[in-house]
Amino acid sequence: MDKPIIAISIPTGIGADIGGYAGDFGHIAREFAKHFHVIVNPNAVNGGILSAINYDMSYLEGYLFDTFFKGDIQIFPKKLYETNKIGVIFDCAIPKDILNVHLNTISALKMVQGIDIDEIEYTNKNVGVELKIENGISYGSLKNPNEILHSAEKLIKKGVEAIAVVCFFGEDSEDFDYSNGCGVDPIGGVEAVISHLITKEFKIPCAHAPAFYEIDISSNIVNPKVSSELISSTYFPCIAQGLSIAPKITQKNGIKNTDVKYLIVPYDALGSSAVLSCIENNIKIITVKNKTVLNVDYNKLKIKPYKQFDTYKECLCEILTKK
């Protein structure tokens, strides 16, 4: 690895001012990736039909992100032009016309970008997604989670290296505050539940895209932070692009947690497993004033910060001098 390695965490479903919407952190991630190899959450770069991912980033789902920083796994980033074979799980609850749009999307990704998506599995029963927002935090549950696990197992036996999941969410879950760039992503929490199922069980890259009844592209002008969602008929392209170059998960001879120079997180979101693991392993934590609905800062943890910055631009400028 020629570049120093850093990690940037923008947790899903906690209403981060920057990165809590639809790929709105993407342009910032790309600025860091000009100078570092950046380990990122899918949430930080996914933007519906658009993605900010590139080969200078390692696309690591939340559970794997935490497990990596615990030291339980290592990663092999993809080499330039190297890609994964992706398998897709479709919730059988998705109506035929909506499913057809997703199948056309897959065909387009294969034809235009050469993304390797050849294996598809359909669940035998409805997954049964249930959405909830409580105390400003997005979360949810599944009625039949084993349906996803059974389908994932079939795909892995067919040799896939990453898994995309599309579950049916029914009516559009549009939230007024979110659409105006000041609320919590209403589906982010349950999407994390879905991807965690697979990554925890199989230690394989995974990401989720929702399917709704409505696929019409909106003509409403919205906050730029959510604009990429409104030009998308499906949210599948961004996860396919991310998974296509997601790193291989390994137990040895890869990049390990102590190879990471800094973990950069929102200043009030320090309660994650990744952060606590960094504290235990003396990995430097940098915070940026990127407000979330959480309230776990350095004072709550009773530790001394390494560095704190008002903006990601200031953060980048400073760490470049320490490169």
C-alpha positions as CSV (number, residue, x, y, z in Angstrom):
1,M,0.0,0.0,0.0
2,D,1.7,3.2,-1.2
3,K,-0.6,5.6,0.6
4,P,-1.0,6.0,4.4
5,I,-4.3,4.4,5.6
6,I,-7.0,6.3,7.4
7,A,-10.7,5.5,8.2
8,I,-13.7,7.8,8.2
9,S,-16.8,6.7,10.0
10,I,-20.3,8.2,9.2
11,P,-22.6,5.9,11.1
12,T,-26.0,5.1,9.5
13,G,-29.3,6.4,10.8
14,I,-28.0,9.0,13.3
15,G,-28.7,12.1,11.3
16,A,-25.2,13.3,10.7
17,D,-25.3,16.8,9.3
18,I,-22.7,15.8,6.7
19,G,-23.0,12.2,5.4
20,G,-26.3,11.4,7.0
21,Y,-28.2,11.8,3.7
22,A,-27.6,10.5,0.2
23,G,-23.9,10.4,-0.7
24,D,-23.5,14.0,0.6
25,F,-20.2,13.0,2.1
26,G,-18.9,11.6,-1.2
27,H,-17.1,14.7,-2.5
28,I,-15.3,15.0,0.9
29,A,-14.3,11.3,0.9
30,R,-12.8,11.8,-2.6
31,E,-10.7,14.7,-1.4
32,F,-9.2,12.5,1.4
33,A,-8.7,9.6,-1.1
34,K,-6.4,11.8,-3.2
35,H,-3.8,11.6,-0.4
36,F,-4.8,8.5,1.7
37,H,-6.3,5.1,1.3
38,V,-9.6,5.6,3.1
39,I,-11.7,2.9,4.8
40,V,-15.3,4.1,4.6
41,N,-18.8,3.1,5.5
42,P,-21.1,2.5,2.5
43,N,-23.3,5.2,4.0
44,A,-20.6,7.8,3.4
45,V,-20.4,7.3,-0.4
46,N,-23.8,5.8,-1.5
47,G,-26.0,8.2,-3.4
48,G,-28.8,6.2,-5.2
49,I,-27.8,6.1,-8.8
50,L,-24.5,7.7,-8.0
51,S,-21.5,6.6,-6.0
52,A,-18.3,8.4,-4.8
53,I,-16.4,5.1,-4.4
54,N,-13.1,4.6,-6.1
55,Y,-10.1,2.3,-5.8
56,D,-8.5,4.5,-3.1
57,M,-11.3,3.6,-0.7
58,S,-12.2,0.4,1.0
59,Y,-16.0,0.0,1.2
60,L,-16.6,-1.7,4.5
61,E,-20.1,-2.3,5.9
62,G,-20.7,-1.3,9.5
63,Y,-20.4,-4.6,11.3
64,L,-17.2,-5.4,9.4
65,F,-16.0,-1.9,10.1
66,D,-16.4,-2.5,13.8
67,T,-15.0,-6.1,13.6
68,F,-11.9,-4.8,11.7
69,F,-11.1,-2.3,14.4
70,K,-11.5,-5.0,17.1
71,G,-8.7,-6.8,15.3
72,D,-10.8,-9.8,14.5
73,I,-10.4,-9.5,10.7
74,Q,-8.1,-7.9,8.2
75,I,-8.8,-6.6,4.7
76,F,-7.2,-6.8,1.2
77,P,-8.2,-3.8,-0.9
78,K,-8.9,-4.4,-4.6
79,K,-6.1,-3.6,-7.1
80,L,-6.9,-1.3,-9.9
81,Y,-9.4,-2.8,-12.3
82,E,-9.8,-5.9,-10.1
83,T,-13.5,-6.6,-9.2
84,N,-15.7,-8.9,-7.2
85,K,-18.3,-11.3,-8.4
86,I,-21.6,-10.0,-6.9
87,G,-24.6,-12.0,-5.9
88,V,-28.0,-10.4,-5.4
89,I,-30.9,-11.3,-3.0
90,F,-34.3,-10.0,-3.9
91,D,-37.2,-10.0,-1.4
92,C,-40.0,-12.0,-3.0
93,A,-42.4,-9.3,-1.7
94,I,-41.2,-6.9,-4.4
95,P,-43.9,-6.4,-7.0
96,K,-43.2,-7.7,-10.5
97,D,-43.0,-4.3,-12.2
98,I,-40.7,-2.9,-9.5
99,L,-38.5,-6.1,-9.8
100,N,-38.3,-5.6,-13.5
101,V,-36.8,-2.1,-13.1
102,H,-34.2,-3.6,-10.8
103,L,-33.4,-6.4,-13.3
104,N,-33.0,-3.8,-16.0
105,T,-30.7,-1.8,-13.7
106,I,-28.5,-4.9,-13.2
107,S,-28.4,-5.4,-17.0
108,A,-27.3,-1.8,-17.5
109,L,-24.6,-2.1,-14.9
110,K,-23.2,-5.2,-16.5
111,M,-23.4,-3.7,-20.0
112,V,-22.1,-0.2,-19.3
113,Q,-19.6,-0.8,-16.5
114,G,-18.9,-4.5,-16.8
115,I,-19.9,-5.1,-13.2
116,D,-20.0,-8.9,-12.5
117,I,-23.5,-9.7,-11.4
118,D,-24.5,-13.2,-12.5
119,E,-26.1,-14.9,-9.5
120,I,-29.6,-13.9,-8.2
121,E,-31.6,-15.5,-5.4
122,Y,-35.2,-14.8,-4.4
123,T,-36.4,-15.3,-0.8
124,N,-39.1,-18.0,-0.3
125,K,-41.1,-15.8,2.1
126,N,-41.5,-12.0,2.5
127,V,-38.6,-10.6,4.5
128,G,-41.1,-8.3,6.3
129,V,-39.3,-5.0,6.9
130,E,-40.6,-2.9,9.7
131,L,-39.4,0.7,10.1
132,K,-39.1,2.7,13.3
133,I,-37.7,6.1,14.4
134,E,-37.3,6.6,18.2
135,N,-35.6,9.4,20.0
136,G,-34.4,10.7,16.6
137,I,-32.6,7.5,15.8
138,S,-33.6,5.3,12.8
139,Y,-33.9,1.5,13.3
140,G,-36.2,-1.4,12.5
141,S,-36.7,-5.1,12.4
142,L,-37.4,-8.0,10.1
143,K,-40.2,-10.6,10.4
144,N,-38.3,-13.3,8.6
145,P,-34.5,-12.6,8.8
146,N,-33.6,-16.3,8.1
147,E,-34.9,-15.8,4.5
148,I,-32.0,-13.5,3.9
149,L,-29.5,-15.9,5.5
150,H,-30.7,-18.9,3.5
151,S,-30.4,-16.9,0.2
152,A,-26.9,-15.7,1.1
153,E,-25.7,-19.2,1.8
154,K,-26.9,-20.3,-1.6
155,L,-25.1,-17.4,-3.3
156,I,-21.8,-18.1,-1.4
157,K,-21.9,-21.7,-2.5
158,K,-22.1,-20.4,-6.1
159,G,-18.8,-18.5,-5.5
160,V,-19.9,-14.9,-5.1
161,E,-17.5,-12.5,-3.3
162,A,-20.0,-9.8,-2.3
163,I,-23.7,-9.7,-1.7
164,A,-26.3,-7.0,-2.6
165,V,-29.7,-7.2,-0.9
166,V,-32.9,-5.6,-2.1
167,C,-35.8,-5.7,0.4
168,F,-39.3,-4.4,-0.1
169,F,-40.2,-1.3,2.0
170,G,-43.7,-0.8,0.6
171,E,-44.9,2.8,0.5
172,D,-42.3,5.6,0.1
173,S,-40.9,6.5,3.5
174,E,-40.2,10.1,2.5
175,D,-39.6,12.3,5.6
176,F,-40.1,16.1,5.3
177,D,-37.2,17.0,7.6
178,Y,-34.9,14.5,5.8
179,S,-35.9,15.8,2.4
180,N,-34.9,19.3,3.6
181,G,-31.5,18.2,4.8
182,C,-32.2,18.4,8.6
183,G,-33.6,15.0,9.6
184,V,-32.7,11.4,10.1
185,D,-32.6,8.9,7.2
186,P,-35.8,7.0,8.0
187,I,-34.6,3.7,6.5
188,G,-30.9,3.8,7.4
189,G,-31.2,1.9,10.7
190,V,-33.1,-1.1,9.4
191,E,-30.8,-1.2,6.3
192,A,-27.9,-1.7,8.8
193,V,-29.8,-4.6,10.4
194,I,-30.2,-6.3,7.0
195,S,-26.5,-6.0,6.0
196,H,-25.3,-6.9,9.5
197,L,-27.1,-10.3,9.2
198,I,-25.0,-11.3,6.3
199,T,-21.6,-9.8,7.3
200,K,-21.8,-11.2,10.9
201,E,-22.7,-14.7,9.7
202,F,-20.5,-15.0,6.6
203,K,-17.8,-12.3,6.8
204,I,-18.4,-11.2,3.2
205,P,-19.0,-7.6,1.9
206,C,-22.7,-6.7,1.8
207,A,-24.9,-3.7,1.2
208,H,-28.6,-3.1,1.0
209,A,-30.8,-1.1,-1.3
210,P,-34.6,-0.5,-0.7
211,A,-37.4,-1.1,-3.1
212,F,-40.6,0.9,-2.9
213,Y,-44.0,0.9,-4.7
214,E,-43.1,4.1,-6.4
215,I,-40.2,4.4,-8.8
216,D,-41.1,7.8,-10.4
217,I,-38.3,10.3,-10.5
218,S,-39.4,13.4,-8.6
219,S,-39.5,16.9,-10.1
220,N,-39.5,18.6,-6.7
221,I,-36.5,20.7,-5.8
222,V,-35.0,19.4,-2.6
223,N,-31.9,20.0,-0.4
224,P,-28.8,19.1,-2.4
225,K,-27.8,16.6,0.4
226,V,-30.7,14.3,-0.7
227,S,-30.9,15.3,-4.4
228,S,-29.2,12.1,-5.7
229,E,-32.1,10.0,-4.3
230,L,-34.6,12.0,-6.3
231,I,-33.0,11.3,-9.7
232,S,-32.9,7.6,-9.0
233,S,-35.5,5.0,-10.0
234,T,-33.7,2.5,-7.9
235,Y,-31.0,2.8,-5.2
236,F,-29.2,-0.3,-6.5
237,P,-26.4,1.2,-8.7
238,C,-24.5,2.8,-5.8
239,I,-24.3,-0.4,-3.8
240,A,-23.3,-2.5,-6.9
241,Q,-20.5,-0.1,-7.6
242,G,-19.3,-0.1,-4.0
243,L,-19.5,-3.9,-3.7
244,S,-17.7,-4.4,-7.0
245,I,-14.5,-3.1,-5.5
246,A,-15.1,-3.9,-1.8
247,P,-12.0,-5.4,-0.1
248,K,-11.6,-9.1,0.6
249,I,-12.1,-10.1,4.2
250,T,-9.2,-12.2,5.6
251,Q,-7.7,-13.4,8.9
252,K,-4.1,-12.7,8.1
253,N,-1.6,-11.0,5.8
254,G,-3.9,-8.1,5.0
255,I,-4.3,-4.5,6.3
256,K,-4.9,-4.7,10.1
257,N,-6.4,-2.2,12.5
258,T,-3.1,-1.0,13.8
259,D,-2.1,-0.1,10.2
260,V,-4.7,2.7,10.3
261,K,-3.1,6.1,11.1
262,Y,-6.3,7.9,12.1
263,L,-10.0,7.2,12.6
264,I,-12.1,10.3,11.8
265,V,-15.5,10.5,13.4
266,P,-18.3,13.1,14.2
267,Y,-17.5,14.8,17.5
268,D,-20.6,13.6,19.3
269,A,-20.7,10.0,17.9
270,L,-17.8,8.4,19.9
271,G,-19.8,5.5,21.4
272,S,-19.3,3.1,18.6
273,S,-17.4,-0.2,18.9
274,A,-14.9,1.0,16.4
275,V,-14.0,4.1,18.5
276,L,-13.7,2.1,21.7
277,S,-11.5,-0.5,20.0
278,C,-9.3,2.4,18.7
279,I,-8.9,3.7,22.3
280,E,-7.8,0.2,23.4
281,N,-5.3,-0.2,20.6
282,N,-3.9,3.3,20.7
283,I,-5.2,4.3,17.3
284,K,-5.5,8.0,17.0
285,I,-9.1,9.3,16.9
286,I,-9.8,12.7,15.2
287,T,-13.2,14.4,15.6
288,V,-14.9,16.9,13.4
289,K,-17.9,19.1,14.3
290,N,-20.4,17.1,12.3
291,K,-23.5,17.1,14.5
292,T,-25.6,13.9,14.9
293,V,-28.5,13.0,17.2
294,L,-26.1,11.3,19.6
295,N,-24.4,12.9,22.5
296,V,-21.3,10.9,23.2
297,D,-18.2,13.1,23.1
298,Y,-14.7,13.1,24.6
299,N,-16.1,14.5,27.9
300,K,-18.6,11.6,28.2
301,L,-15.8,9.1,27.6
302,K,-13.4,10.9,29.9
303,I,-10.5,10.8,27.5
304,K,-8.3,13.4,26.0
305,P,-8.8,14.0,22.3
306,Y,-6.0,13.7,19.8
307,K,-7.2,16.4,17.5
308,Q,-10.6,18.2,17.0
309,F,-11.5,20.3,13.9
310,D,-14.4,22.5,12.9
311,T,-14.5,21.2,9.3
312,Y,-13.3,18.2,7.3
313,K,-11.3,20.6,5.1
314,E,-9.3,21.8,8.2
315,C,-8.9,18.2,9.2
316,L,-7.5,17.2,5.8
317,C,-5.1,20.1,5.7
318,E,-3.7,19.4,9.1
319,I,-3.2,15.6,8.7
320,L,-1.5,16.2,5.4
321,T,1.2,18.0,7.3
322,K,1.7,14.8,9.4
323,K,1.5,12.4,6.4
